[in-house]
Amino acid sequence: MQMTIDCPKCGTPLLVPESAAGRKARCTSCDTRFIIPSAEEMLEMTVTHMVLDELDARRHENVYDQPDEDDKAKAKPEPSLKDEPAASKAESFAASASGTIVGVPVQDTGGDQSGVLSIDEIHQNVSDEVRLDGGDSDGFDSAILKAMDERAEDASDDTGYPQEVNPAEPRPYLVVRDISVNGVLIAFDARWLRHEVFRCSMPIRCAYSGHGPDKTLAARPMVFTNRTTTGETQARSLELKYETEDIKKHTPRELVRKIGRMNDLIPPFDNPMLYYVVAGRPFDAMHCRVNDRQGDVCEVLVPSGQVAVQWIERVNGRCGPEYAKLKADVAHLSSDAWTQLPPKVRERLEPWTKFQSGEKFLLYLNDPDFSSSDAGLAGIVITDKRLIYHKYRRLRSISLNQDAVLHIRPDGRVVRLTLESAGRMARAGKIQRADMNQVIDVLTNSRLRLMVGQG
């Protein structure tokens, strides 16, 4: 099990095993020596400084109006989780600007140095992390998450992300379950919903667009639809009871206290965990559920990849393997082509495209037999991995990583696509003639050979 620690002198983030707590360590960047704190001592400071980071960021970005003396007093951070054993030891450690824990520097007494370990030596002893399978799709109210689960069940390999929800007890930890153009599916242990500061840990940015505090944002509580007291499955109707747009003069803690307990959900899911959207925009509720097969593990689909990256950074730190990988995957998947599609079209595409993990959307073209008002119900979708054709009951997924020929044949005002592979021909869709060059452009770098006919 690993912990993230910042060097007390140069601030370099360092990975150390939990078993090294209490031992002397030396930073390989600046050679400073310090004591490694325990996981229990990490808990209080890590979670508490989530709020400090957000408050600093919001001040720098002019989210707040100029506060008066009363406002300044309200904004003063309070110690969290006072009932935890770590609280009594928290004063022995200082927090860096990134919110991770810094050990107290060791006083150089000139004594024996043989017991001092370098971070490099400690890092070599870190064991591999355990991986868990994905869960079922019961309780989801969206075809997006059902499609994610179907892919997880069919996949022969894992996502490449650590999957242990509690790798360093008792510190909160976020796990990346899946990532696609629909968003990042993040999981965490439901017990952390009992801790107020963790419930304020999401970045104050729109979970859908990624827009920051310069926009007028509304705060919403996450609603886990398979943990309601009434059987209500429409998360948005429950959110509306507790949503607030008055966030600029309130800290996240003040907002969760303002909401209080949500009577529509059972404990601990009645404790509001905040996320944010641009105020006045018709965003649907964020998809949240509890995975029963893994012992009350919360799963949340964050639509904005950038917001998901920031959330991982705030809770897990920057040193874990999931942070760097998610940041790279989100950069790969970022696609203006997808976000520029009308929301209604994206909603219609989701049930039959079922994007694979890490698959990048490139192009959607409506079937010529369907009007623009029916866009999304039929046509072709091209990603960096597949060409997907759907019309009525016909659904075909064609890998772009194969030795085959795609015939592109103009026929009047339309263009017909046909795949030739191993001597067999299969219909691959029909598009408007005006869209032919777009198809040729996006498929030029695939393994498919393109055969363009005359028309």
C-alpha positions in Angstrom: 0.0 0.0 0.0 1.3 3.4 -1.0 1.1 6.9 0.4 1.8 10.3 -1.3 4.1 12.6 0.6 5.6 16.0 -0.3 9.2 16.8 0.6 9.1 19.4 3.4 11.8 21.5 1.7 11.4 21.3 -2.1 7.7 20.0 -2.2 8.6 17.1 -4.6 5.7 14.6 -4.4 7.1 11.2 -3.3 5.6 7.7 -3.1 6.3 5.6 0.0 4.8 2.4 1.3 2.5 2.6 4.3 4.7 0.1 6.2 7.5 2.7 6.3 5.6 5.0 8.7 7.7 6.3 11.5 11.0 5.7 9.7 13.5 8.3 8.5 13.5 9.1 4.8 15.6 11.2 2.5 14.3 13.1 -0.6 16.2 12.1 -3.6 15.6 15.6 -5.2 17.1 17.8 -2.5 18.5 15.3 0.1 16.3 16.6 2.9 15.6 14.0 5.7 12.3 13.7 7.4 10.0 11.3 9.3 7.3 9.4 7.3 3.8 9.8 8.8 1.4 6.9 9.2 -1.7 6.4 7.2 -3.8 7.5 10.2 -1.9 10.7 10.4 -2.4 11.2 6.7 -6.2 11.0 6.9 -6.9 14.1 8.9 -4.6 16.4 6.9 -5.3 15.0 3.5 -9.1 15.3 3.8 -9.0 18.7 5.6 -6.8 20.4 3.0 -9.2 19.5 0.2 -11.2 22.5 1.4 -8.2 24.7 1.9 -7.1 24.1 -1.7 -10.5 24.9 -3.0 -10.8 28.1 -0.9 -7.4 29.3 -2.2 -8.3 28.6 -5.8 -11.6 30.3 -5.5 -10.0 33.4 -4.0 -7.4 33.6 -6.7 -10.1 33.3 -9.4 -12.2 36.0 -7.9 -15.1 33.7 -7.1 -15.9 35.6 -3.9 -16.9 39.2 -3.6 -14.5 41.1 -1.3 -15.4 39.6 2.1 -16.1 41.7 5.1 -14.7 40.7 8.5 -17.7 38.4 9.2 -17.1 36.6 5.9 -13.4 36.2 6.7 -14.3 34.6 10.0 -16.7 32.2 8.3 -14.1 31.2 5.7 -11.5 30.2 8.3 -11.0 26.4 7.9 -12.1 24.2 10.7 -10.4 20.9 11.7 -12.3 17.9 10.4 -13.0 14.4 11.7 -12.3 15.4 15.3 -13.4 12.1 16.5 -10.6 10.3 14.6 -7.4 9.3 16.4 -5.4 11.1 13.7 -6.7 14.4 14.9 -4.5 14.4 18.0 -1.4 13.9 15.9 -2.2 16.2 13.0 -0.4 19.1 14.5 2.9 17.2 14.0 2.6 17.6 10.3 2.3 20.6 7.9 0.4 20.7 4.7 1.8 21.6 1.3 0.0 23.8 -1.2 -1.1 20.6 -3.0 -2.9 19.2 0.0 -0.6 16.2 0.6 1.2 15.6 3.9 4.7 16.8 4.7 6.7 15.1 7.4 8.5 17.1 10.1 12.1 17.6 8.9 14.6 15.5 10.9 17.1 17.5 13.0 20.6 16.7 11.9 22.4 15.5 15.1 25.4 14.2 13.2 24.7 10.7 14.5 24.5 7.4 12.7 22.9 7.7 9.2 22.6 4.0 8.5 18.9 3.9 9.4 18.0 6.6 6.8 16.3 5.3 3.7 16.2 7.0 0.4 12.8 7.3 -1.4 14.2 5.2 -4.2 15.0 2.3 -1.9 11.5 2.5 -0.3 9.8 2.6 -3.7 11.4 -0.6 -4.8 9.5 -2.5 -2.1 6.1 -1.3 -3.1 3.9 -4.3 -4.1 1.5 -4.6 -6.9 -2.1 -3.4 -6.1 -5.1 -5.7 -6.2 -7.6 -5.3 -9.0 -11.3 -5.9 -8.7 -13.9 -6.7 -11.4 -16.6 -4.2 -12.4 -20.1 -4.6 -11.1 -23.6 -5.1 -12.4 -25.9 -2.4 -13.8 -28.8 -2.7 -11.5 -30.2 0.6 -10.4 -28.9 2.7 -13.2 -31.4 4.9 -15.0 -29.2 5.4 -18.1 -28.2 3.3 -21.2 -24.8 4.8 -20.9 -23.8 3.1 -17.7 -25.5 -0.2 -18.8 -23.4 -0.1 -21.9 -20.3 0.5 -19.7 -21.1 -2.6 -17.6 -21.7 -4.8 -20.6 -18.3 -3.8 -21.9 -16.7 -4.6 -18.6 -18.3 -8.0 -18.5 -17.1 -8.8 -22.0 -13.6 -7.5 -21.7 -10.8 -10.0 -21.1 -8.4 -7.5 -19.6 -8.8 -4.7 -17.0 -8.8 -1.0 -17.5 -5.1 -0.6 -16.5 -6.1 1.5 -13.5 -5.7 0.3 -9.8 -9.1 -1.1 -8.7 -8.7 -1.4 -4.9 -11.1 1.0 -3.3 -9.2 1.1 0.0 -5.5 0.7 -0.9 -4.3 2.8 2.1 -6.6 2.6 5.0 -8.1 4.8 6.4 -7.5 7.4 3.6 -10.3 8.2 1.1 -9.5 6.9 -2.4 -11.0 7.3 -5.9 -10.9 4.4 -8.4 -11.3 4.8 -12.2 -13.7 2.1 -13.3 -14.1 3.2 -17.0 -13.5 6.1 -19.3 -15.2 6.9 -22.6 -16.5 9.9 -24.5 -19.5 9.8 -22.1 -17.3 10.5 -19.1 -15.2 8.9 -16.4 -16.8 6.3 -14.1 -15.3 6.8 -10.6 -15.9 4.6 -7.6 -15.3 5.1 -3.9 -16.2 3.5 -0.6 -19.6 4.6 0.6 -18.4 5.0 4.2 -16.6 8.3 3.2 -20.0 9.9 2.7 -20.1 10.2 6.5 -17.2 12.6 6.4 -18.2 16.2 5.6 -15.0 17.3 4.0 -14.8 14.4 1.6 -18.3 15.4 0.5 -16.9 18.8 -0.5 -14.0 17.3 -2.4 -15.2 17.7 -6.0 -13.7 20.7 -7.9 -16.0 23.8 -8.1 -16.4 23.4 -11.8 -19.2 22.4 -14.0 -19.2 18.6 -14.0 -20.5 18.6 -17.6 -18.7 21.4 -19.4 -15.7 21.9 -17.1 -16.3 25.6 -16.8 -14.7 27.1 -13.7 -15.7 29.5 -11.0 -15.8 32.4 -13.4 -19.3 31.1 -14.4 -22.4 31.3 -12.2 -22.6 27.7 -10.8 -25.3 25.8 -9.0 -24.5 23.2 -6.4 -26.3 19.9 -6.5 -26.2 16.8 -4.2 -25.4 13.4 -5.7 -28.5 11.2 -5.7 -27.8 7.4 -5.6 -31.0 6.2 -7.2 -30.8 2.6 -5.8 -30.7 3.9 -2.3 -33.9 5.9 -2.1 -36.4 5.5 0.7 -39.4 5.7 -1.7 -38.2 3.7 -4.8 -37.9 7.0 -6.8 -35.5 6.5 -9.7 -35.6 10.0 -11.2 -32.6 11.6 -9.7 -33.3 15.0 -11.1 -36.6 15.3 -9.3 -34.9 14.6 -6.0 -32.0 16.9 -6.7 -34.3 19.8 -7.3 -35.4 19.7 -3.7 -31.9 20.6 -2.5 -30.2 22.4 -5.4 -28.9 25.9 -4.6 -27.5 28.6 -6.9 -26.3 30.8 -4.0 -22.7 29.5 -3.8 -20.4 32.4 -4.3 -20.6 33.6 -0.7 -20.5 30.1 0.8 -17.9 27.5 1.3 -18.7 24.0 0.3 -19.0 23.0 4.0 -21.6 25.7 4.5 -23.5 24.4 1.5 -23.7 20.8 2.7 -24.8 22.1 6.1 -27.4 24.2 4.5 -28.8 21.2 2.6 -28.7 19.0 5.7 -29.9 15.4 5.5 -31.8 14.3 2.4 -34.9 12.5 3.7 -35.4 10.7 0.4 -32.3 8.5 0.8 -31.1 6.0 3.4 -27.9 6.5 5.5 -25.2 7.2 4.7 -26.4 8.2 1.2 -28.6 10.9 2.8 -25.4 12.9 3.4 -25.2 15.4 0.5 -22.1 15.1 -1.6 -21.8 18.2 -3.9 -21.1 18.5 -7.6 -21.6 21.7 -9.7 -23.2 22.7 -13.0 -23.5 26.0 -14.8 -26.6 27.7 -13.3 -29.7 27.9 -15.6 -28.5 25.2 -18.0 -30.7 22.2 -18.5 -28.2 19.6 -17.4 -29.6 16.2 -16.4 -28.7 14.7 -13.0 -25.3 13.1 -12.8 -25.5 9.3 -12.9 -24.8 7.9 -9.5 -25.5 4.4 -8.1 -24.3 1.9 -5.5 -22.6 -1.3 -6.6 -24.0 -3.8 -4.1 -21.8 -6.7 -5.3 -18.7 -4.9 -3.9 -20.1 -3.9 -0.5 -21.6 -0.5 -0.8 -19.2 1.0 -3.4 -20.4 4.2 -4.9 -20.1 4.7 -8.6 -20.4 8.1 -10.2 -20.2 9.0 -13.9 -18.4 12.4 -14.2 -19.2 13.8 -17.8 -16.2 16.1 -17.9 -12.9 14.3 -18.1 -11.0 17.4 -16.9 -13.2 17.6 -13.8 -12.6 13.9 -13.1 -8.8 14.4 -13.4 -8.9 17.3 -10.9 -11.1 15.3 -8.5 -8.5 12.4 -8.6 -5.7 14.9 -8.0 -7.4 16.4 -5.0 -8.2 13.1 -3.3 -5.5 10.7 -4.4 -2.7 13.1 -5.2 -0.5 13.4 -8.3 1.9 10.6 -7.6 -0.4 7.6 -8.1 -0.5 5.7 -11.4 -4.1 6.5 -12.0 -3.6 10.3 -12.1 -1.0 10.3 -14.9 -2.9 7.6 -16.9 -6.3 9.4 -16.6 -4.8 12.7 -17.6 -3.3 11.1 -20.7 -6.5 9.2 -21.5 -8.7 12.3 -21.1 -6.4 14.3 -23.4 -6.7 11.5 -26.0 -10.5 11.3 -25.8 -11.1 15.1 -25.8 -13.1 15.5 -29.0 -14.8 18.7 -30.1 -16.6 16.5 -32.7 -18.6 14.8 -29.9 -19.3 17.8 -27.7 -20.5 19.8 -30.7 -23.2 17.3 -31.4 -26.6 18.4 -30.1 -27.4 16.7 -26.7 -30.5 15.0 -28.2 -28.3 13.4 -30.9 -25.7 12.2 -28.3 -28.5 10.7 -26.2 -29.8 8.8 -29.3 -26.4 7.6 -30.3 -25.4 6.2 -26.9 -27.6 3.0 -26.9 -26.3 1.7 -30.2 -22.7 3.0 -30.3 -21.7 1.6 -26.9 -18.3 3.2 -27.0 -15.4 1.1 -25.8 -13.1 2.1 -23.0 -10.5 4.6 -24.5 -12.3 4.8 -27.8 -12.2 8.3 -29.5 -15.2 9.6 -31.4 -14.4 11.1 -34.8 -17.6 11.5 -36.9 -21.3 10.9 -37.0 -23.3 11.1 -40.3 -27.1 10.8 -40.4 -28.7 8.2 -42.7 -30.1 10.0 -45.8 -33.5 8.3 -45.3 -33.9 10.0 -42.0 -34.7 13.7 -41.5 -32.5 16.1 -39.5 -35.1 15.9 -36.7 -34.4 12.2 -36.4 -30.6 12.6 -36.3 -29.0 10.0 -34.0 -31.5 7.2 -34.7 -29.6 5.9 -37.7 -26.5 6.4 -39.7 -22.8 5.7 -39.3 -20.4 6.6 -36.5 -16.6 6.5 -37.0 -14.2 6.3 -34.1 -10.5 5.7 -34.0 -11.2 1.9 -33.7 -14.5 1.2 -35.5 -17.1 2.1 -38.1 -20.6 1.5 -36.7 -23.6 1.3 -38.9 -27.2 1.3 -37.6 -30.5 1.5 -39.3 -33.8 0.0 -38.0 -32.9 -3.4 -36.6 -29.6 -3.6 -38.5 -26.5 -2.9 -36.4 -23.0 -3.6 -37.6 -19.6 -2.8 -36.0 -16.6 -2.9 -38.3 -13.1 -2.9 -37.0 -10.7 -0.4 -38.7 -7.8 -2.6 -37.7 -8.2 -5.3 -40.4 -7.1 -6.0 -43.9 -10.3 -5.4 -45.8 -11.6 -3.1 -48.5 -14.3 -0.5 -48.0 -16.0 0.3 -51.2 -17.3 3.9 -51.4 -19.8 4.1 -54.4 -21.7 7.2 -55.3 -25.3 6.5 -56.4 -27.1 9.7 -57.3 -27.5 12.0 -54.3 -26.2 9.3 -51.9 -23.1 7.2 -51.4 -23.2 3.5 -50.5 -20.6 1.9 -48.3 -19.8 -1.8 -48.6 -17.1 -3.8 -46.8 -15.3 -6.6 -48.7 -13.5 -9.1 -46.4 -12.3 -12.7 -47.2 -14.3 -12.7 -50.4 -17.6 -11.6 -48.7 -19.5 -8.4 -49.1 -21.4 -6.6 -46.3 -23.4 -3.4 -46.3 -21.7 -0.8 -44.2 -24.1 2.1 -44.5 -25.3 4.9 -46.7 -24.5 8.7 -46.4 -25.2 11.9 -48.2 -23.0 12.5 -51.2 -21.9 15.8 -49.8 -20.4 13.9 -46.8 -18.3 11.5 -48.8 -15.0 13.5 -48.4 -15.4 13.5 -44.6 -15.6 9.7 -44.5 -12.5 9.4 -46.7 -10.6 11.9 -44.6 -11.2 10.2 -41.2 -10.5 6.7 -42.7 -7.3 7.5 -44.6 -5.1 6.5 -41.7 -6.9 3.2 -40.9 -5.8 -0.2 -42.1 -8.9 -0.4 -44.3 -8.2 0.1 -48.0 -10.6 2.6 -49.6 -12.0 1.9 -53.1 -13.8 5.0 -54.3 -16.1 4.3 -57.3 -17.4 6.6 -60.0 -20.8 8.0 -59.9 
